[in-house]
Every structure is written in C-alpha cells, then in structure tokens.
Amino acid sequence: MQNILFRFAERHNLTVALPKNGDSQFAYPNFFNVKSVQLETTPPNIITNHMRFNKEELDKLMPPDTVYITTMRETSAMFESLFVYCYVSSASIRRVPNESIEAFLDDPFKYYRPLEAHSMYVRNCVTYDLGGNKDSTEVDYAQQLAAKVEKTFSLVMISDYFDESLILLRHLLNWDLEDIVYFKANMRSEKAKKTITPELSDKIRAWNYIDSYLFDHFNASLWRQLKAIGLDCVAREVQLLRQAQEKLSMTCFGEKTSRLNSAAKIKNRALKPWQPGNVEIVGYELSPDLSAENQTLCTKLTMPELQYTDALRQVQIQRYKKAKERQTNN
C-alpha cells in the first residue's frame, strides 16, 4: 500500500511526509508526533510510513480534508507473521524455546511483559498501532475502539482481500486503474512460515481478542461496502486490475507472474529487501533488457520500503532546497 501511495505522489508531484534522521518509521513504537517528520517533506499531501496513530498530532500536520485509510489482516495470519518476522525486535518472542508459537500460547505470561519495548508484536498489534490499549480484554472496549476507528477512517482495507479493498479505495478517491496496480512486497519465503492449525488459530484469536474483534467488524464492513457497489462490478474491476498487473509483469519480468528471488540472489542493491535476522524476505530481479522508461517504472514498482523511503526523501530535500533558493532570490 505504501508503494502505491509513493508512486501516486511521484506521478502527481505531491509531497509525502517522511520520518527524519533516515528512519522509515515515525518515532515507532511511540505515538506519532510532528517532531518526527523531516522538515523538507512538509507541508505534505500524503503520509504513509509506519506509525502509532495519533489523530491530534496528525491534525497539526495534515490538511483539514485529509482522508484516512488503514489496513487489517486476519488475526491468526497476522500473529504468525509478526511472531516470525519480529524475533529480533521482541524479547517476548526471543524467550520462547525454539520460537514455538504453541509454547507461547500455552502460557503467554511466562514470556510476555506488557510494559516491555516491542511487546505489542505478540499481543493486539493492530490495536496498539491504532493508538489503543493492547492489553484490554473487555467487550465494551473493543466496541468503543471499533466505533472510534469507523469514525476516523474513511476506509479500512482488508489485506486478505487486498484487490477488492483497492477497488473500494479507487472509488473513494476517484482514482484510475493505473493508480492501484501493484506487485506484492515484503513477503517471506515459504520455508519461513509456520503452519497454523484451527486449534492454534482459536488460541491466537483469544489471546488477541481486541484485534480479532476489529478484524471481524471491519471485514464484515468491507463486504457491505463491496455489495453496495455491486459484487459483479467489483469482480470485473478486480479482473481488469489483475490483467493490468499481468501486462506489467510481462514488461518487468518477461512473464505473466512476477519473478521472486531470495535477497542473496538479487544483484541490484536498490531492490534487495531487508532481512530481519534469519527470516528470508524475497524480492524481485528485473528483466535485463528493459528500456530506460520501463527500467524506472519497474524499479519503482518493486523497490522495497527502506530504499524507496530514502530515495523519495532525497528527491524532496532537493526540491525543498530549490524552492527555498527561489524564494530567497525573489
């Protein structure tokens, strides 16, 4: 989603608020604050790098007509991904023998420390990122948070139905089909994934009760919105989106499905995804005979978050400096 927004900003010469000090996240895991924004990337039209949501601070930075969107993922899949991906960051995970999700869920408080840094990766991370209390287990709290999110965000996308969510986004923002075309990013290799049984899924959902409530609530909301457009209409648009992606894939990789490689095999440093510890994140190797125009297009489509954030920051810093120079000369 970030890649889609970065490319939209570049096509339309918009300003994207970016984290300062070379970071890719805004003061995370602390709440977002305007002091964490690179001065040269203001005043912004878009903000999309990772943060712990803080509407009051965002209101100081963003235009008053800003449209807020967010994404959620099915709770069991989200938990499994975080448990594997965030091993290096979270002591709560590192304490668990053999990185066993089963062992953790058999006795969570043996390993989990609520006040410890990065503890949100193993409990209600979505809730935490939305600014909520990750350790609540109350139904009333879950309902109140869902109502608050519904009031604040114009669209809650569901990554499990990402293409359908993009159709809603296109309608919400009156975008063209080309604005939502994408290649998948930040994916683990199959060997880095753990199997989640139905029994384990139930335990994950119970431990992450608030996240589970939010996902169920907004997944149902997503499908109500899709039905309001018309499911046949949505299906046609999804088909057109996937056809456009196949066409781009032919351009960038010489085949209809994108070519995924381990980071070790990717020669272009601009396309090498970050590797968190021993978890293999796969990326892309482009076709070697691209035209200059297609080279730029395909590179942006496949560039990982860290490299794209840095590249966009440098472009905007230079633009900001030139604008300041023009003001001084005038």
C-alpha positions as CSV (number, residue, x, y, z in Angstrom):
1,M,0.0,0.0,0.0
2,Q,2.9,2.3,0.8
3,N,4.4,1.6,-2.6
4,I,1.1,2.5,-4.3
5,L,1.0,5.8,-2.4
6,F,4.6,6.7,-3.1
7,R,4.2,6.1,-6.8
8,F,1.0,8.2,-6.9
9,A,2.8,11.0,-5.1
10,E,5.7,11.0,-7.6
11,R,3.4,10.9,-10.7
12,H,1.4,13.9,-9.4
13,N,4.4,15.8,-7.9
14,L,2.9,15.6,-4.4
15,T,4.8,15.9,-1.1
16,V,5.0,12.9,1.2
17,A,5.7,13.5,4.9
18,L,8.7,11.2,5.7
19,P,10.4,10.3,9.0
20,K,13.6,12.3,9.8
21,N,17.0,11.0,10.7
22,G,16.9,8.5,7.9
23,D,14.2,6.4,9.6
24,S,11.5,4.6,7.8
25,Q,9.0,4.8,10.7
26,F,7.7,7.8,12.7
27,A,9.1,7.5,16.2
28,Y,7.6,4.0,16.5
29,P,6.8,2.3,18.8
30,N,6.0,5.7,20.4
31,F,2.9,7.7,19.3
32,F,3.3,9.7,16.1
33,N,4.3,13.3,16.7
34,V,5.1,16.1,14.3
35,K,8.7,16.4,15.6
36,S,9.5,13.1,14.0
37,V,8.8,14.5,10.5
38,Q,11.6,15.6,8.1
39,L,11.2,19.3,7.7
40,E,12.0,19.2,4.0
41,T,9.0,16.9,3.4
42,T,6.5,19.4,4.6
43,P,3.8,20.7,4.1
44,P,2.6,17.2,3.0
45,N,-0.2,15.9,0.8
46,I,0.3,12.3,1.9
47,I,1.7,10.4,4.9
48,T,2.1,6.7,4.8
49,N,5.2,5.4,6.6
50,H,4.5,3.3,9.7
51,M,3.4,5.0,12.9
52,R,1.4,4.5,16.0
53,F,-1.7,6.5,15.1
54,N,-2.2,9.9,16.8
55,K,-5.0,11.9,15.2
56,E,-4.4,15.0,17.3
57,E,-0.8,15.3,16.2
58,L,-1.6,14.4,12.6
59,D,-4.2,17.2,12.6
60,K,-1.3,19.6,13.2
61,L,0.5,18.4,10.1
62,M,-2.1,17.3,7.5
63,P,-4.6,19.3,5.5
64,P,-8.1,19.5,7.1
65,D,-9.7,17.5,4.3
66,T,-7.3,14.6,4.7
67,V,-8.8,11.1,4.1
68,Y,-7.5,8.4,6.4
69,I,-7.3,4.8,5.4
70,T,-5.8,1.8,7.2
71,T,-5.4,-2.0,6.6
72,M,-6.1,-5.0,8.8
73,R,-5.2,-8.7,8.3
74,E,-6.8,-11.8,9.6
75,T,-5.6,-12.2,13.2
76,S,-4.1,-15.6,13.1
77,A,-2.1,-14.9,9.9
78,M,-1.1,-11.5,11.3
79,F,0.1,-13.0,14.6
80,E,2.1,-15.8,12.9
81,S,3.8,-13.3,10.6
82,L,4.8,-11.0,13.5
83,F,6.0,-13.9,15.6
84,V,8.4,-14.9,12.9
85,Y,9.3,-11.5,11.5
86,C,9.8,-9.7,14.8
87,Y,12.0,-12.3,16.6
88,V,15.0,-9.9,16.6
89,S,12.9,-7.0,17.9
90,S,10.8,-8.6,20.6
91,A,12.2,-10.1,23.8
92,S,8.8,-11.7,24.4
93,I,9.4,-13.8,21.4
94,R,13.1,-14.5,22.0
95,R,12.3,-16.0,25.4
96,V,10.2,-18.7,23.8
97,P,12.0,-22.1,23.3
98,N,12.6,-22.9,19.6
99,E,10.5,-19.8,18.6
100,S,7.4,-22.0,19.2
101,I,4.1,-20.3,18.8
102,E,2.5,-23.3,20.5
103,A,4.7,-23.0,23.6
104,F,4.0,-19.2,23.8
105,L,0.2,-19.7,23.7
106,D,0.2,-22.5,26.2
107,D,1.5,-20.0,28.8
108,P,1.7,-16.4,27.3
109,F,2.6,-14.6,30.6
110,K,5.6,-16.8,31.0
111,Y,7.2,-14.9,28.2
112,Y,5.1,-11.7,27.7
113,R,5.9,-8.5,29.5
114,P,3.2,-5.9,28.9
115,L,5.5,-2.8,29.5
116,E,8.5,-4.1,27.6
117,A,9.6,-2.5,24.4
118,H,8.1,-4.2,21.3
119,S,5.7,-6.3,23.4
120,M,2.9,-5.3,21.1
121,Y,4.2,-7.6,18.4
122,V,2.8,-10.6,20.4
123,R,-0.5,-9.0,21.6
124,N,-3.1,-7.0,19.7
125,C,-0.6,-5.2,17.5
126,V,-3.3,-3.7,15.3
127,T,-5.0,-2.3,18.3
128,Y,-1.7,-0.8,19.5
129,D,-0.9,0.7,16.2
130,L,-4.3,2.4,16.1
131,G,-3.4,4.0,19.4
132,G,-5.4,1.6,21.5
133,N,-4.8,-0.4,24.7
134,K,-3.3,-3.8,23.6
135,D,-3.9,-5.4,27.0
136,S,-7.6,-4.8,27.3
137,T,-9.9,-7.9,27.2
138,E,-13.2,-6.1,27.6
139,V,-16.0,-6.3,25.0
140,D,-17.1,-2.8,25.7
141,Y,-13.6,-1.5,24.9
142,A,-13.4,-3.5,21.7
143,Q,-16.8,-2.0,20.6
144,Q,-15.7,1.6,21.6
145,L,-12.4,1.3,19.7
146,A,-14.2,-0.1,16.6
147,A,-16.6,2.9,16.7
148,K,-13.7,5.3,17.0
149,V,-11.9,3.7,14.1
150,E,-15.0,3.8,12.0
151,K,-15.5,7.5,12.7
152,T,-11.8,8.4,12.0
153,F,-11.1,6.3,8.9
154,S,-12.9,6.6,5.6
155,L,-11.8,3.1,4.6
156,V,-10.5,0.1,6.5
157,M,-8.9,-2.2,3.9
158,I,-8.5,-5.9,4.5
159,S,-5.2,-7.3,3.2
160,D,-6.8,-10.8,2.9
161,Y,-9.0,-9.2,0.2
162,F,-6.5,-6.7,-1.0
163,D,-7.6,-6.4,-4.6
164,E,-11.3,-5.9,-3.6
165,S,-10.1,-3.3,-1.0
166,L,-8.2,-1.5,-3.7
167,I,-11.4,-1.2,-5.7
168,L,-13.1,0.5,-2.8
169,L,-10.1,2.8,-2.5
170,R,-10.3,3.7,-6.2
171,H,-13.9,4.6,-5.8
172,L,-13.3,6.6,-2.6
173,L,-10.5,8.7,-4.1
174,N,-11.8,8.7,-7.7
175,W,-8.5,7.2,-8.9
176,D,-7.8,5.5,-12.2
177,L,-7.0,1.8,-12.6
178,E,-3.3,2.5,-13.2
179,D,-3.2,4.2,-9.7
180,I,-3.8,0.9,-7.9
181,V,-1.7,-1.5,-9.9
182,Y,1.0,-3.1,-7.7
183,F,3.3,-6.1,-7.2
184,K,3.3,-7.8,-3.8
185,A,6.0,-6.7,-1.4
186,N,7.7,-7.7,1.9
187,M,6.9,-11.4,1.6
188,R,8.6,-14.2,3.4
189,S,9.8,-17.4,1.6
190,E,7.6,-20.4,2.2
191,K,10.2,-22.0,4.5
192,A,10.0,-19.0,6.8
193,K,6.3,-19.6,7.5
194,K,4.8,-21.6,10.4
195,T,1.7,-23.8,10.0
196,I,-1.4,-22.6,11.9
197,T,-3.9,-25.3,12.8
198,P,-7.6,-24.4,13.5
199,E,-7.0,-25.1,17.2
200,L,-3.9,-22.8,17.3
201,S,-5.9,-20.2,15.4
202,D,-8.6,-20.2,18.1
203,K,-5.9,-19.7,20.8
204,I,-4.4,-16.8,18.8
205,R,-7.7,-15.1,18.4
206,A,-8.5,-15.5,22.1
207,W,-5.1,-14.0,23.1
208,N,-5.5,-11.2,20.6
209,Y,-9.2,-10.6,21.4
210,I,-9.3,-6.9,20.5
211,D,-7.6,-7.4,17.2
212,S,-9.9,-10.3,16.4
213,Y,-12.9,-8.2,17.2
214,L,-11.7,-5.3,15.0
215,F,-10.9,-7.7,12.1
216,D,-14.3,-9.4,12.2
217,H,-16.0,-6.0,12.5
218,F,-14.2,-4.4,9.6
219,N,-14.1,-7.5,7.4
220,A,-17.9,-7.5,7.6
221,S,-18.0,-3.7,6.9
222,L,-15.8,-4.2,3.8
223,W,-18.2,-6.7,2.3
224,R,-21.1,-4.5,3.0
225,Q,-19.4,-1.7,1.1
226,L,-18.5,-4.1,-1.8
227,K,-22.1,-5.3,-2.0
228,A,-23.2,-1.6,-2.2
229,I,-21.1,-1.1,-5.3
230,G,-22.3,-4.5,-6.7
231,L,-20.2,-7.7,-6.4
232,D,-20.4,-8.3,-10.2
233,C,-19.0,-4.8,-10.8
234,V,-16.2,-5.4,-8.2
235,A,-15.3,-8.7,-9.8
236,R,-15.0,-7.1,-13.2
237,E,-12.7,-4.4,-11.8
238,V,-10.6,-6.9,-10.0
239,Q,-10.2,-8.8,-13.2
240,L,-9.1,-5.7,-15.0
241,L,-6.7,-4.9,-12.2
242,R,-5.1,-8.4,-12.5
243,Q,-4.9,-8.2,-16.2
244,A,-3.1,-4.9,-15.9
245,Q,-0.7,-6.5,-13.4
246,E,0.0,-9.4,-15.8
247,K,0.8,-6.9,-18.5
248,L,3.2,-5.0,-16.2
249,S,4.7,-8.3,-15.1
250,M,5.4,-9.2,-18.8
251,T,7.1,-5.8,-19.1
252,C,9.2,-6.0,-16.0
253,F,10.0,-9.8,-15.8
254,G,9.2,-11.1,-19.3
255,E,6.5,-13.4,-17.8
256,K,2.9,-13.1,-16.6
257,T,3.8,-13.9,-12.9
258,S,6.4,-11.8,-11.1
259,R,9.7,-13.4,-10.6
260,L,10.6,-13.8,-6.8
261,N,14.1,-14.4,-5.6
262,S,15.9,-14.7,-2.3
263,A,17.7,-11.5,-1.3
264,A,21.1,-13.2,-1.8
265,K,20.4,-13.7,-5.5
266,I,19.3,-10.1,-6.1
267,K,22.2,-8.2,-7.7
268,N,20.5,-4.7,-7.7
269,R,21.0,-3.3,-4.2
270,A,18.1,-0.9,-4.8
271,L,15.8,-4.0,-4.9
272,K,17.3,-6.1,-2.1
273,P,14.7,-6.4,0.7
274,W,15.8,-6.0,4.3
275,Q,16.4,-9.4,6.1
276,P,15.1,-9.5,9.7
277,G,17.5,-12.0,11.4
278,N,17.2,-15.4,9.9
279,V,13.9,-14.8,8.2
280,E,14.2,-14.8,4.4
281,I,12.3,-12.0,2.7
282,V,12.0,-12.4,-1.0
283,G,12.2,-9.7,-3.7
284,Y,12.4,-9.1,-7.4
285,E,15.0,-9.3,-10.2
286,L,14.0,-7.3,-13.2
287,S,14.4,-8.3,-16.8
288,P,17.9,-7.3,-18.0
289,D,16.8,-5.7,-21.3
290,L,14.3,-3.0,-20.2
291,S,14.1,0.3,-21.9
292,A,15.1,3.3,-19.7
293,E,11.5,4.3,-19.3
294,N,10.4,0.8,-18.2
295,Q,13.5,0.4,-16.0
296,T,12.3,3.4,-14.0
297,L,8.7,2.2,-13.9
298,C,9.6,-1.4,-12.9
299,T,12.2,-0.3,-10.3
300,K,9.7,1.8,-8.5
301,L,7.1,-1.0,-8.6
302,T,9.5,-3.4,-7.0
303,M,11.6,-1.2,-4.7
304,P,11.4,-2.2,-1.0
305,E,10.2,0.2,1.7
306,L,13.6,1.3,3.0
307,Q,15.2,2.1,-0.3
308,Y,12.1,3.9,-1.6
309,T,11.7,6.0,1.5
310,D,15.4,7.0,1.3
311,A,15.1,7.8,-2.5
312,L,11.9,9.8,-2.0
313,R,13.4,11.7,0.9
314,Q,16.4,12.8,-1.2
315,V,14.3,13.9,-4.1
316,Q,12.1,16.0,-1.7
317,I,15.0,17.5,0.2
318,Q,16.5,18.7,-3.1
319,R,13.1,20.1,-4.2
320,Y,12.6,21.9,-0.9
321,K,16.1,23.5,-1.1
322,K,15.5,24.7,-4.7
323,A,12.1,26.2,-3.6
324,K,13.9,28.0,-0.7
325,E,16.5,29.3,-3.0
326,R,13.9,30.7,-5.4
327,Q,12.2,32.4,-2.5
328,T,15.5,34.0,-1.4
329,N,16.4,35.2,-4.9
330,N,12.9,36.7,-5.3
